[in-house]
Amino acid sequence: MTSKGTDNVAYSSFFWAIDDAAIGCRFQQALGRRRILRLDAFASLQEDRDEGCGVCSELQVRF
């Protein structure tokens, strides 16, 4: 059996070992029957690099 204090130290060490994170999202909307507008965005954090972010837009037309 391990003591409760030891478990908390292991959890804390694991949580703080994470040095990269990213998140993204997408918005998509139909514009009539043939067109779709799509917007994407993302952001990332890395310990040894600058922060990164970006956006992308797309208009899809079906023939």
ABEGO torsion letter per residue (X at the ends): XBBAAAAAAAAAAAAAABABBBBBBBBBBBBEAABBBBBBBBBBBBAABBBBBBBBBBBBBBX
